[in-house]
Amino acid sequence: MNWDNFRFAQPELLWLLLIIPCFLLLRGKTGRKASILFPSTFLVRQVAAFVQSKPGRFTGWLRALILTFALLALARPQAGEELSKITSSGMDIVLTVDLSTSMWAHDFEINGVPQDRLTVVKEVIREFIEKRPSDRIGLVAFAADPYLISPLTLKHDWLLERLDDLEIGMVTDGTAIGSAVGSSVNRLMDQEAKSRIVILLTDGANNRGQIQPIAAAEAAAAFGIKVYAVGVGREGIVRVPARLDRNNKPARNSDGSIIFTSSRSSIDLKTLEEIAKKTNAHYFHATDSDELDAIYNEIDTLEKTDKELSVRILYSDLFWIPLAAALGLLVLEQAFGQTRYRRLP
């Protein structure tokens, strides 16, 4: 339920709310026929001021509130989103992200603080998504196998939530670059957008999967899909967590710091370059967060196309909320009428 898209299904009935001020004005002009006759108006004024004014004012406002809520319920308030046609000035993009354990390497920094590769990658991808509100973007994560995290969507808030959920270890370890490219191409091959691209991000070499990376790139090229290949991380010796705990997180010392060891980082940059070349795209290598930012900014300058899309949005009726309020106040008004503010015949 999205409260940003609140509406009344029958807003013309809201004009009936003008009855309420008329009701409040007119209720003091007329009254019931007198049950007791008084020889003097002086005595009546004294009795009315002492007994009737506050109870009468309270029940009058209570009845006005009951009528207000009843009319609001009649106008059928709704919250949600509506089915509409929109024009997307952009392209279809699948972001393909490596989640192998080598992404734990701490050779990147954010504000001078060493960070693992995935943390930096997620920050850069988040900024990229936020810059392209009119593009349909999907998300595929891979290690030993590829998994669809989000289909192509314009609901980027939801997409960013799925991006935040990405964790190293959520997929069986390995690096199946060919399978990841193939899975991403499958998400784009039947789309009608003139510009369809895959942004592949990895820090390793293909060692799993049944599809070879070059064969997957050739398939992408056959469908006119570009694959921008991004290698992340430094080659050579890098710092990595010495071991992972039972929650698949880096083990820490008693002071909370991560226990590190050294490991060799090997990225198959030649294969990534060939993948990009086969699909008429570009290959990149980022060794720090600034370079990674620059890469995604360059990709952000790609061609755009206008495409009309149907976005299905549903509304939920909320008439029961003001109706329940009206019934509750009606019960309260009746209770007061039979007790504290009971009138004599």
Buried (B, 14 or more C-beta within 10 A) or exposed (E): EEEEEEEBEEEEBEEBEEEBEEEEEEBEEEEEEEEEEEEEEEEBEEEEEEEEEEBBEBBBEBBBBBBBBBBBBBBBBBBBBEEEEEEBEBBBBBBBBBBBBBBBBBBBEEEEEBBBBBBBBBBBBBEBBEEBEBBBBBBBBBBBBBBBBBEBBBBBEEBBEBBEEBBBBEBEEBBBBBBBBBBBBBBBBEBEBEBBBBBBBBBBBBEBBEBBBBBBBEBBBEBEBBBBBBBBBBBEEBBBBEEBEEEEBBEEEEEEEBEBEEBEBEBBBEBBBBBBBBBEBBBBBBBBBEBBBBBBEEBEEBEBBEBEBEBEEEBEEBBEEBBEBBBEBBEEBEEBBEEEBEEEE
